[in-house]
Amino acid sequence: MKSDKTPPSAPASSTGLEPTSRIHAPVDRRAFLKNTAIAGAGTVGAGLLSTAPKAFADPSHGSITRGDAAILRFLAAAEIIETDMWQQYNELAGIQDDEVPGGSGIPDFTNAVAQLDADMAQYIHDNTEDELTHELFINAYLVSKGAQPVDLRRFATLPSSKVTGAQQIGRLTNLMQLTVDTTWFTRYRSRTGNPDLGDTFPPAIPSLAVGQHPGIPRADSDLNDPNFLQAIAYTAGFHFVNIEVGGTSLYPSLAQRVTSAEVLRIVLSIGGTEICHFQTWQDKAGNVLPLTATDPVTGVEVSFPDLNSPPLGGEDFQTNLIMPEPTAFLSRSLPACSIIRPTQTRGAAMGAMHGLTNMGIFIGQSPAFFAFLRELATQADAAVRGGS
């Protein structure tokens, strides 16, 4: 899901598709990013899916329906966006190596993030690599079926953090003006509520839902106050969960619209790792300690309360609960069941897009970017199981 900024080494073909001779060669992720010739946003969207054949096909790989292609294209875009976020976190608080290159790290910020768990740098690194492999696999699979992959590089125009240690390259996402939804904490601990049944949930960290908060240092000056730097690290920790809880629901929601057994296998297999990510990060976020800090630039205050005290706390809200509590599923007349929630399929892709937008990660993006994502989401939500 990394968005490489290196231009393709060869122009895209008139069809925008990768020649099949390259499909069967082993795929190196960095070589794929640099060399795969894929069409830009101007040639995809409604035009692609309305004029393409009903089933894309490569004789050696079988066929894929338009609906399955639309679902995979939206998931590819989501993975590219996720990788862009995780790459920025890894540059400053993860492990920079040949698997996840870029940046040089910030010891003080890395240590602040490590207050949530001593292994945070390794987990950030591994989550980044996971999302990158998801991006590359889905796009390569689309190419193998004769369908167009997704390329968001033309939208990588947002500025990097100016802090020492960050790469100065164009980004797809903005991690410096976050609004973080923490209702996942109460949702997954509720024994009666399910968003699929219309229930709503209070945030665990109300102040993160108000105003805009940096999830990474914006400049070297953000390193001067250890208290504020810790608040940035805690914000990042809760944003990690916010990112992955979305994928946890998105994959099973869209899986219900998939036609091909092989595409279903892809969606379920990748979706399972998103669940692993969510479970890991919610466990780490639960280690937050009470802290209040004021942003010296914006004046916005953030307060991390004791999550083991009222209005939370107690058996159902203790912070070391990382398994979903049993709750209502499908019907309140049925027994409670431990489940992923939500998994409602109607409007799942558009809901995911709105969730990402509400985080603030797209602040500064162009109207063309939003139009492109809306088109991908609309096509994915229009897919029908068993359709063409």
C-alpha positions as CSV (number, residue, x, y, z in Angstrom):
1,M,0.0,0.0,0.0
2,K,2.9,2.3,-0.3
3,S,2.6,5.1,-2.8
4,D,5.9,5.2,-4.5
5,K,6.8,8.6,-5.9
6,T,9.1,7.3,-8.7
7,P,7.5,7.6,-12.1
8,P,7.0,4.4,-14.1
9,S,10.0,3.5,-16.3
10,A,7.7,3.0,-19.3
11,P,4.5,4.7,-20.4
12,A,1.2,3.0,-19.9
13,S,-0.2,1.1,-22.8
14,S,-3.2,2.5,-24.6
15,T,-5.4,0.1,-22.6
16,G,-3.8,1.0,-19.3
17,L,-3.1,-2.7,-18.6
18,E,0.1,-4.5,-17.8
19,P,1.3,-6.8,-20.5
20,T,0.6,-10.4,-19.5
21,S,4.3,-11.4,-20.1
22,R,5.2,-9.6,-16.9
23,I,2.3,-11.0,-14.8
24,H,3.9,-14.5,-14.5
25,A,7.3,-13.2,-13.3
26,P,8.0,-13.0,-9.5
27,V,6.7,-9.7,-8.1
28,D,9.2,-7.6,-6.2
29,R,7.2,-5.0,-4.3
30,R,9.6,-2.1,-5.0
31,A,10.2,-3.1,-8.6
32,F,6.4,-3.3,-9.1
33,L,5.9,0.1,-7.7
34,K,8.6,1.6,-9.9
35,N,8.0,-0.3,-13.1
36,T,4.4,-1.3,-13.4
37,A,2.7,0.9,-16.1
38,I,-0.8,1.6,-14.8
39,A,-3.4,4.2,-15.9
40,G,-3.9,7.4,-14.0
41,A,-7.1,8.6,-12.4
42,G,-8.2,10.3,-15.6
43,T,-8.8,7.0,-17.4
44,V,-10.5,5.1,-14.6
45,G,-13.7,5.2,-12.6
46,A,-17.1,5.2,-14.3
47,G,-15.5,5.1,-17.8
48,L,-13.5,2.0,-17.0
49,L,-16.3,-0.1,-15.4
50,S,-19.1,1.0,-17.7
51,T,-17.2,0.2,-21.0
52,A,-15.2,-2.8,-19.9
53,P,-16.3,-6.4,-20.8
54,K,-18.6,-8.0,-18.3
55,A,-15.9,-10.3,-17.2
56,F,-12.1,-9.6,-17.3
57,A,-10.1,-12.6,-18.3
58,D,-6.6,-14.0,-18.8
59,P,-6.7,-17.6,-20.1
60,S,-4.2,-18.8,-17.6
61,H,-5.9,-17.2,-14.6
62,G,-9.6,-17.4,-15.3
63,S,-12.0,-14.5,-15.2
64,I,-13.2,-11.8,-12.8
65,T,-16.6,-10.1,-12.8
66,R,-17.0,-6.3,-13.0
67,G,-18.3,-6.3,-9.5
68,D,-15.4,-8.3,-8.1
69,A,-13.0,-6.0,-9.9
70,A,-14.7,-2.9,-8.4
71,I,-14.5,-4.4,-4.9
72,L,-10.8,-5.2,-5.3
73,R,-10.0,-1.7,-6.8
74,F,-11.6,0.0,-3.8
75,L,-9.7,-2.3,-1.4
76,A,-6.5,-1.5,-3.3
77,A,-7.1,2.2,-2.9
78,A,-7.8,1.7,0.8
79,E,-4.6,-0.2,1.2
80,I,-2.5,2.4,-0.7
81,I,-4.0,5.1,1.7
82,E,-3.2,2.9,4.7
83,T,0.4,2.3,3.6
84,D,0.9,6.1,3.1
85,M,-0.2,6.6,6.7
86,W,1.8,3.8,8.2
87,Q,4.9,4.7,6.2
88,Q,4.9,8.2,7.9
89,Y,4.6,6.6,11.3
90,N,7.3,4.1,10.6
91,E,9.7,6.9,9.4
92,L,9.5,8.5,12.8
93,A,8.7,5.8,15.3
94,G,9.2,2.4,13.6
95,I,12.2,0.5,12.2
96,Q,13.7,1.7,9.0
97,D,15.3,-1.1,7.0
98,D,15.2,-2.7,3.6
99,E,11.7,-4.0,4.1
100,V,10.3,-0.6,5.0
101,P,12.8,2.1,4.0
102,G,12.5,5.8,4.4
103,G,13.1,8.3,7.2
104,S,15.6,8.1,10.0
105,G,13.5,7.9,13.2
106,I,13.2,10.3,16.1
107,P,14.5,8.8,19.4
108,D,12.4,11.0,21.6
109,F,9.2,10.3,19.7
110,T,10.0,6.6,19.4
111,N,10.4,6.4,23.2
112,A,7.2,8.3,23.7
113,V,5.3,5.8,21.6
114,A,7.0,3.0,23.4
115,Q,5.3,4.1,26.6
116,L,2.3,2.1,25.3
117,D,4.5,-1.0,24.7
118,A,8.2,-1.7,24.4
119,D,7.7,-3.4,21.1
120,M,5.8,-0.6,19.3
121,A,8.6,0.1,16.8
122,Q,8.5,-3.5,15.6
123,Y,4.7,-3.5,15.4
124,I,4.6,-0.3,13.4
125,H,7.2,-1.7,11.0
126,D,5.3,-4.9,10.6
127,N,1.9,-3.2,10.1
128,T,3.5,-1.0,7.5
129,E,4.9,-4.0,5.6
130,D,1.6,-5.8,5.8
131,E,-0.3,-3.0,4.2
132,L,2.3,-2.6,1.5
133,T,2.0,-6.3,0.6
134,H,-1.8,-6.0,0.5
135,E,-1.6,-3.1,-1.9
136,L,0.9,-4.9,-4.2
137,F,-0.9,-8.2,-4.1
138,I,-4.4,-6.8,-4.9
139,N,-3.1,-4.7,-7.8
140,A,-1.0,-7.5,-9.2
141,Y,-4.0,-9.8,-9.0
142,L,-6.2,-7.3,-10.9
143,V,-3.5,-7.1,-13.6
144,S,-3.4,-10.9,-13.8
145,K,-7.1,-10.8,-14.6
146,G,-6.8,-8.2,-17.3
147,A,-8.4,-5.5,-15.0
148,Q,-6.9,-2.1,-14.2
149,P,-5.1,-1.7,-10.9
150,V,-5.2,1.5,-8.9
151,D,-2.6,4.2,-9.0
152,L,-3.0,7.2,-6.6
153,R,0.5,8.6,-7.1
154,R,-0.8,11.7,-8.9
155,F,-2.6,12.7,-5.7
156,A,0.5,12.4,-3.5
157,T,0.8,16.1,-3.1
158,L,0.4,16.8,0.6
159,P,3.4,18.1,2.5
160,S,5.5,15.9,4.8
161,S,6.2,16.8,8.4
162,K,9.1,19.2,8.7
163,V,10.5,17.4,11.7
164,T,14.1,16.1,11.3
165,G,13.8,12.4,10.3
166,A,10.9,12.6,7.9
167,Q,11.3,12.1,4.2
168,Q,10.4,15.3,2.3
169,I,8.2,13.8,-0.3
170,G,4.6,14.2,-1.4
171,R,2.0,12.4,0.7
172,L,-1.5,11.1,0.2
173,T,-2.5,11.6,3.8
174,N,-2.1,14.3,6.5
175,L,-1.3,13.0,10.0
176,M,-0.9,16.4,11.5
177,Q,-4.6,17.4,11.8
178,L,-6.3,14.3,13.1
179,T,-9.8,13.9,14.5
180,V,-9.7,10.5,16.1
181,D,-12.9,8.4,16.7
182,T,-12.4,6.3,19.8
183,T,-16.0,4.8,19.9
184,W,-14.4,1.4,19.0
185,F,-13.4,1.2,22.7
186,T,-17.0,1.2,24.0
187,R,-18.5,-0.5,20.9
188,Y,-16.4,-3.7,21.2
189,R,-17.0,-3.8,25.0
190,S,-20.8,-3.4,24.8
191,R,-22.8,-6.5,25.5
192,T,-26.0,-5.1,24.1
193,G,-25.2,-2.7,21.3
194,N,-24.4,-3.2,17.6
195,P,-24.1,-0.4,15.1
196,D,-25.7,-2.7,12.5
197,L,-28.9,-2.5,14.7
198,G,-28.7,1.3,15.0
199,D,-26.8,1.6,18.3
200,T,-24.4,4.4,18.9
201,F,-21.5,4.5,21.4
202,P,-19.6,7.2,23.3
203,P,-15.9,7.9,22.7
204,A,-13.4,6.7,25.2
205,I,-11.3,9.9,24.6
206,P,-13.8,12.7,23.9
207,S,-11.2,15.4,23.4
208,L,-9.7,13.5,20.4
209,A,-13.0,13.8,18.6
210,V,-12.9,17.6,18.9
211,G,-10.5,19.8,17.0
212,Q,-7.4,18.7,15.1
213,H,-4.5,16.9,16.8
214,P,-1.0,15.9,15.5
215,G,-0.3,12.2,15.3
216,I,3.3,12.9,14.4
217,P,5.6,15.8,15.3
218,R,5.0,18.6,12.8
219,A,8.4,20.2,13.2
220,D,11.4,20.0,15.6
221,S,9.7,22.5,17.9
222,D,7.1,19.8,18.8
223,L,9.9,17.9,20.5
224,N,10.7,20.6,23.0
225,D,7.9,19.8,25.5
226,P,8.0,16.2,26.7
227,N,4.4,16.4,27.9
228,F,3.1,17.5,24.6
229,L,5.3,15.0,22.7
230,Q,3.7,12.3,24.9
231,A,0.3,13.5,23.9
232,I,1.2,13.3,20.2
233,A,2.4,9.7,20.8
234,Y,-0.8,8.8,22.6
235,T,-2.8,10.4,19.8
236,A,-0.9,8.2,17.4
237,G,-1.6,5.1,19.5
238,F,-5.4,5.7,19.3
239,H,-5.2,6.6,15.6
240,F,-3.5,3.2,15.0
241,V,-6.7,1.5,16.2
242,N,-8.9,3.9,14.4
243,I,-7.2,3.0,11.1
244,E,-7.3,-0.8,11.6
245,V,-10.8,-1.1,13.1
246,G,-12.1,0.3,9.8
247,G,-10.4,-2.5,7.8
248,T,-11.6,-5.0,10.3
249,S,-15.2,-4.2,9.3
250,L,-14.6,-3.3,5.6
251,Y,-13.4,-6.7,4.4
252,P,-16.2,-8.9,5.8
253,S,-18.8,-6.2,4.7
254,L,-17.6,-6.3,1.1
255,A,-17.0,-10.0,1.1
256,Q,-20.8,-10.4,1.1
257,R,-20.9,-8.9,-2.4
258,V,-18.1,-11.0,-3.9
259,T,-19.0,-13.5,-6.7
260,S,-15.7,-15.5,-7.3
261,A,-14.6,-18.0,-4.8
262,E,-11.0,-17.0,-5.4
263,V,-11.7,-13.3,-4.8
264,L,-13.7,-14.2,-1.7
265,R,-10.6,-16.1,-0.5
266,I,-8.5,-13.0,-1.1
267,V,-10.9,-10.7,0.7
268,L,-11.2,-13.1,3.7
269,S,-7.5,-13.8,3.9
270,I,-6.4,-10.2,3.9
271,G,-9.3,-9.2,6.1
272,G,-8.1,-11.6,8.7
273,T,-4.8,-9.7,9.1
274,E,-6.7,-6.4,9.5
275,I,-8.4,-8.0,12.5
276,C,-5.0,-9.0,13.9
277,H,-3.8,-5.4,13.5
278,F,-6.9,-4.1,15.3
279,Q,-6.6,-6.5,18.2
280,T,-2.9,-5.6,18.6
281,W,-3.4,-1.9,18.6
282,Q,-6.4,-1.8,20.9
283,D,-4.3,-3.8,23.4
284,K,-1.6,-1.2,23.2
285,A,-3.9,1.8,23.4
286,G,-5.3,0.4,26.7
287,N,-1.9,1.2,28.3
288,V,-2.4,4.9,28.0
289,L,-1.8,6.9,31.3
290,P,-3.8,10.0,32.3
291,L,-2.4,13.0,30.6
292,T,-3.5,16.5,29.6
293,A,-1.6,18.7,27.1
294,T,-2.3,21.9,25.1
295,D,-1.0,22.3,21.6
296,P,1.4,25.3,21.7
297,V,0.6,26.1,18.0
298,T,-3.3,25.7,17.9
299,G,-4.2,26.0,21.5
300,V,-6.3,22.8,21.3
301,E,-6.3,20.7,24.4
302,V,-6.3,17.0,24.5
303,S,-7.0,14.9,27.7
304,F,-6.4,11.2,28.1
305,P,-8.4,10.1,31.1
306,D,-7.9,7.0,33.3
307,L,-9.8,4.4,31.2
308,N,-10.2,2.2,34.3
309,S,-12.3,4.8,36.1
310,P,-15.9,6.1,35.7
311,P,-17.6,6.7,33.3
312,L,-15.7,3.7,32.0
313,G,-14.0,1.1,34.1
314,G,-15.5,-2.0,35.7
315,E,-15.5,-5.5,34.3
316,D,-16.8,-4.6,30.8
317,F,-14.5,-1.7,30.2
318,Q,-11.2,-2.8,31.7
319,T,-8.4,-1.9,29.4
320,N,-6.9,-5.4,29.0
321,L,-10.0,-6.7,27.2
322,I,-9.0,-7.3,23.6
323,M,-11.6,-9.9,22.6
324,P,-15.0,-8.6,21.3
325,E,-17.6,-8.9,24.0
326,P,-20.7,-10.9,23.0
327,T,-23.5,-8.7,21.8
328,A,-26.7,-8.6,19.7
329,F,-26.2,-9.9,16.2
330,L,-28.7,-10.0,13.3
331,S,-31.6,-9.9,15.7
332,R,-32.0,-9.0,19.3
333,S,-34.2,-12.2,19.6
334,L,-31.1,-14.3,19.0
335,P,-28.4,-15.1,21.6
336,A,-25.5,-12.7,22.1
337,C,-22.5,-13.5,20.0
338,S,-18.9,-12.3,19.9
339,I,-18.5,-10.7,16.5
340,I,-16.9,-8.1,14.3
341,R,-19.2,-5.0,14.2
342,P,-20.3,-3.5,12.0
343,T,-20.5,-5.9,9.1
344,Q,-23.6,-4.5,7.3
345,T,-22.8,-4.6,3.6
346,R,-25.0,-1.9,2.2
347,G,-22.9,1.3,1.7
348,A,-19.8,-0.3,3.2
349,A,-17.3,1.2,0.8
350,M,-18.8,4.7,1.0
351,G,-19.0,4.4,4.8
352,A,-15.3,3.5,4.8
353,M,-14.5,6.5,2.7
354,H,-16.4,8.8,5.0
355,G,-14.7,7.3,8.0
356,L,-11.3,8.0,6.5
357,T,-12.3,11.5,5.6
358,N,-13.6,12.2,9.0
359,M,-10.2,11.4,10.5
360,G,-8.8,14.5,8.9
361,I,-6.2,12.5,6.9
362,F,-7.3,14.1,3.6
363,I,-7.2,17.7,4.7
364,G,-5.6,19.5,1.8
365,Q,-6.5,17.0,-0.8
366,S,-7.9,18.0,-4.2
367,P,-11.5,17.7,-5.4
368,A,-10.3,15.3,-8.1
369,F,-9.0,13.0,-5.3
370,F,-12.3,12.9,-3.5
371,A,-14.2,12.4,-6.8
372,F,-11.9,9.5,-7.7
373,L,-12.4,7.8,-4.3
374,R,-16.2,8.4,-4.4
375,E,-16.3,6.7,-7.8
376,L,-14.4,3.7,-6.6
377,A,-16.6,3.4,-3.5
378,T,-19.8,3.8,-5.6
379,Q,-18.7,1.0,-7.9
380,A,-17.8,-1.3,-5.0
381,D,-21.1,-0.7,-3.3
382,A,-22.9,-1.5,-6.6
383,A,-21.3,-4.9,-6.8
384,V,-23.9,-7.7,-6.5
385,R,-23.0,-11.3,-5.5
386,G,-23.5,-13.5,-8.6
387,G,-23.6,-10.4,-10.9
388,S,-21.7,-9.8,-14.0
